[in-house]
Amino acid sequence: MTIFSKIAAGEIPSYKVAESEDFYAFLDINPLAAGHTLVIPRHVEDDYIFNLDHETYAGLWEFAGKVAKAIKAAIPCKRVGVAVLGMEVPHTHIHLVPLQTEGDLDFRKSPKPSFTPEQMAATAAAILSEYEKL
């Protein structure tokens, strides 16, 4: 069981922004920007997105699209960027990052912004509220 599986199962705390029976979205604890969200399939632990079956792959992107709309509504940004790296945690995941410029999607950026637990909780609540309106 991966750390992301444990997060989706509620065994490890997270800042949830959206969920469905098959997918879970939560704030990245090492974000590139406020609202940086990870989207994962709940029941698949493969670490390579292109190994997913068609139904899971399509469902993951549909769910991520809805989450991105919620992020855009909750966080002032020009776009929500998308990245699929999958190198750091062995579980398929999509990064959704609020962007002002293309340079905001640089994972090598240092230092990365830091947010208090209260700020993270407020951001997650704002995105979840927007998600629930969709």
N, C-alpha and C positions, 0 to 999 in steps of 0.2 A: 504494500500500500504506500503510495507516494504522499509527500507532505500536502500536496494539493488535494488528494483524495480525503485526507484527514480534515483539511479545512472545509471542504464541501460537506463532509459528514458532521461537522460541528464539533469534532474532537479537538481542533485547534482553533482559537478565536480568530476572527477576521472582521474586516469592515465590509460587510455585504452591501452590494449595490443593486443586485438583481438575482433572481433564481427562478428556475423552472424544474420540472421533474428530472430533466436530462442535463441541464447546464447550470453553471454557477458563476457569478461575477463578483469580484471583490477588489478593493483597493490594493495596489502594489505597496508593500511596506518599504520599498527602496525606490520611490517614484522619481520620474523625470520632471513631473509637474503635478500640481494639485489636480486630483481626479484621475490620475494614471490608474487604469483598471486592468485586471487580468480576467480573461474569460476562459473557462475550462469545461470540457465534458465531464459529467459526474461519474459515469460508469465505464470510462475507457482510460486506461493508464498508459497507452502507447505514447511514446515521447515524440513521434513524428506525425505531423498533421496529415501528410499525404498517405499515411497508412490507414486512416479512418475509412470505414465503409461510407458509401455515398450518402446514406440517410443521416448519419452522424455528422459528416462533413458539412452537408447543406444546412442541417439544423443548427450547428455551431455558428456558422456565418450569419444565419438569419437572426439568431439570438444576439450575436455580437452587434449586428446592425441596429437592433432595437436599443441595446445598451449604449451604443455610440450616440444615438439620437438623444437619449436621456442625459448623457454627459454634456453634449452640446447645449442642451437647454439649461443645465444646472451650473456649468462652468463657463465664464466668459472666455471664448476662444474663437479663432477663425475657422479651424477645422479640428477634427479628431483624427489623428494619425493612427495607422495600423502597422504593427510589426509582428512577425511570427519568427521567432529565433529558436526557441526550444532547446537551447544548449545548457541553461543553468539549472533547470529542474526537469527531471525525466517524466514529464507529463505534458501532453499537448496543451498549449495555451496561446491565446492571442493577447497582445498588448494593445490597449486603446489609450492613446495619449492626447490630451488637449494640447493644441498647437497654436502658437502665434506666428511662428516661422518654421521652415523645414529643418533648421538647425536644432529645434527643440526635440527632435526625435533622435538625438545622439546618445546612445547608451554609454559612451565613454566620457560623457560630460562629468566634470568634477569642479567643485563639489556639487553634489545633487541637493536639491532643496530638502529641507526637513520640516516636518509638521508635528505638532503636539497631538497626543491621543484625542484631545477635544476637537482639534481642527480636522483630524481624520474622520472622527465620528460625524461631525457636522457635514463634511463633504459627502460621505457615504449616504447620510440621510437625505441630503439634497438630491443626489442622483437617484436614489431609490424612489423618492417622491415623484420625480419626473418620469421614471420608468413605469410607475404604477398608473400614470395618466395616459400612457400610450395604449 
